[in-house]
Amino acid sequence: MIPNLKAEIIPTKSIADIKLGLDFEYFKANSEYQVINDYDELENTYSAKNTWLILYRNEVLPWGDPINEIYCFWNKIITLTFNANTKRLEFIYVGQGYQGKLLGLLGIGDRLDSAKDQYNFYFEGDKHYLEYKEYSDKAGEIIPVEIETNYRVAYSDEYRDQIVEGFLVYLPPEEPGHLT
């Protein structure tokens, strides 16, 4: 499975023509990959271009939260995160080198404020989100794509020269009682 680095970023759906919800076994059967053992090996192996690097992470964090995920890395540009229990793709992150745009408007290396005429900004944690403006029929609705910039503070007049460094799309949380 070779990602399309120019594909549109589609909230709750896909990046690089890779769809959220993808089955891990299907991914492996259709991809060239190499399994790695840790992050040190990841840094040393990145030179192997156009091969997915797969890292299994099954551990308990110091505060007791378990992590059971499978990470797949493509040339320091794309990171896929599969839930190791369900084997479903839940997160796709893209960074430097990705050429596709969010909503045909915002891409890696663009100024965040290039979208301010069409959208408001919502900031949570250290990520920005686009929010529909008041005149839209979706006013106040947040577009579910995390936008990482070179700043870790909210967009403002003081911090308006923010440059987009990455995007994260994710599966929406499942509603209680909803079966898929």
C-alpha positions in Angstrom: 0.0 0.0 0.0 1.7 3.2 -1.2 0.3 6.4 0.1 -0.7 9.2 -2.2 1.1 12.2 -0.7 -1.0 14.7 -2.7 -4.5 13.3 -1.7 -7.0 15.6 0.0 -7.3 15.4 3.8 -10.8 14.3 4.6 -12.0 14.7 8.2 -13.0 11.4 9.9 -12.3 9.6 6.6 -8.8 9.6 5.2 -5.4 11.0 4.4 -3.1 9.9 1.6 -6.0 7.8 0.2 -5.7 5.6 3.3 -9.1 5.2 5.0 -9.7 5.2 8.8 -11.1 1.9 9.9 -8.7 0.0 7.6 -8.0 -3.6 8.9 -4.4 -4.1 9.9 -4.2 -7.6 8.4 -5.4 -6.2 5.0 -2.8 -3.4 5.4 0.0 -5.9 5.9 -1.1 -8.1 3.1 -1.0 -5.2 0.7 2.2 -3.4 1.9 5.9 -3.8 1.9 7.0 -3.5 5.5 9.6 -4.2 8.1 8.9 -4.8 11.8 11.1 -2.8 14.2 11.5 -3.2 17.9 11.8 0.3 19.4 12.0 4.0 18.6 15.9 3.9 18.4 15.6 1.3 15.6 13.0 3.5 14.0 15.5 6.4 13.7 18.2 4.2 12.4 15.9 2.5 9.8 14.2 5.6 8.3 16.7 5.5 5.5 14.8 2.5 4.0 12.5 4.6 1.7 9.1 3.5 0.5 8.8 0.7 3.1 6.4 0.8 6.0 8.1 0.4 9.4 5.8 -1.3 11.9 6.2 -0.9 15.7 4.1 -2.8 18.2 3.5 -1.0 21.4 2.1 -2.9 24.4 2.9 -1.3 27.7 1.4 0.3 30.8 2.3 3.9 31.4 3.6 4.9 34.8 0.2 6.2 35.9 -1.4 2.9 35.0 -3.0 3.5 31.6 -2.4 0.7 29.1 -1.3 1.3 25.5 -1.8 -1.4 23.0 -1.3 0.1 19.6 0.5 -0.6 16.3 2.3 2.2 14.6 3.2 2.2 11.0 5.6 4.9 9.7 6.2 6.0 6.1 9.4 8.0 5.3 9.0 10.3 8.3 5.9 11.8 6.6 3.0 9.5 7.7 2.2 7.7 10.9 -0.7 5.2 11.1 -2.0 4.1 14.5 -4.0 0.9 14.7 -5.8 -0.3 17.8 -4.0 -3.6 18.5 -7.2 -5.1 20.0 -9.6 -4.3 17.2 -6.9 -4.2 14.4 -8.6 -1.0 13.1 -6.9 2.1 11.9 -7.9 4.9 14.3 -5.5 7.7 13.6 -3.5 9.1 10.7 -0.9 11.8 11.2 1.0 13.6 8.4 3.8 16.0 8.7 6.6 17.6 6.6 6.6 16.3 3.1 2.8 15.8 2.8 1.4 17.8 -0.1 -2.4 17.3 0.3 -4.7 20.0 1.6 -7.4 20.1 4.3 -10.6 21.3 2.6 -8.6 22.3 -0.4 -7.3 25.2 1.6 -4.7 24.4 4.2 -1.5 22.4 3.8 1.8 21.7 5.5 3.9 24.8 5.4 0.9 27.2 5.0 0.2 30.0 7.4 -2.7 29.1 9.7 -4.2 32.5 9.2 -4.6 31.8 5.5 -7.9 30.1 6.6 -9.1 32.9 8.9 -11.5 34.4 6.4 -13.4 31.1 5.9 -13.1 29.7 9.4 -12.7 30.6 13.1 -10.0 28.9 15.1 -10.6 26.7 18.1 -7.7 25.7 20.3 -7.5 22.8 22.7 -4.4 21.3 24.3 -1.7 22.4 21.9 -3.7 21.8 18.7 -5.9 24.1 16.5 -9.1 23.1 14.9 -11.1 24.9 12.2 -14.6 26.1 13.3 -17.4 27.1 10.9 -18.1 30.9 11.0 -21.4 32.4 12.3 -22.9 32.8 8.8 -22.5 29.1 7.9 -25.3 26.6 8.3 -22.8 24.7 10.4 -22.0 27.7 12.6 -19.9 26.8 15.7 -19.3 23.2 14.5 -15.6 22.1 14.8 -14.0 20.3 11.9 -12.5 17.1 13.5 -8.9 17.4 12.3 -6.1 18.4 14.7 -3.8 21.0 13.2 -0.3 21.2 14.6 1.6 24.5 14.1 5.1 25.7 15.0 3.6 27.3 18.1 1.9 25.5 21.0 -0.4 28.4 21.8 -3.7 29.6 20.5 -3.7 31.8 17.3 -3.9 35.5 18.3 -2.7 38.9 17.1 0.5 38.2 19.2 0.9 34.7 17.6 -0.4 35.1 14.1 2.6 33.9 12.1 1.8 30.2 12.9 2.9 27.7 10.2 1.1 24.3 9.8 3.4 21.4 10.6 1.0 18.5 10.8 -2.5 17.2 10.6 -4.2 14.3 12.5 -7.4 12.7 11.4 -9.2 10.2 13.6 -12.2 8.0 13.9 -15.0 9.8 15.7 -15.9 8.3 19.1 -18.6 5.7 18.8 -21.9 6.6 20.3 -23.1 4.5 23.2 -25.5 1.8 22.0 -24.5 2.2 18.4 -23.3 -1.0 16.7 -21.1 -0.9 13.7 
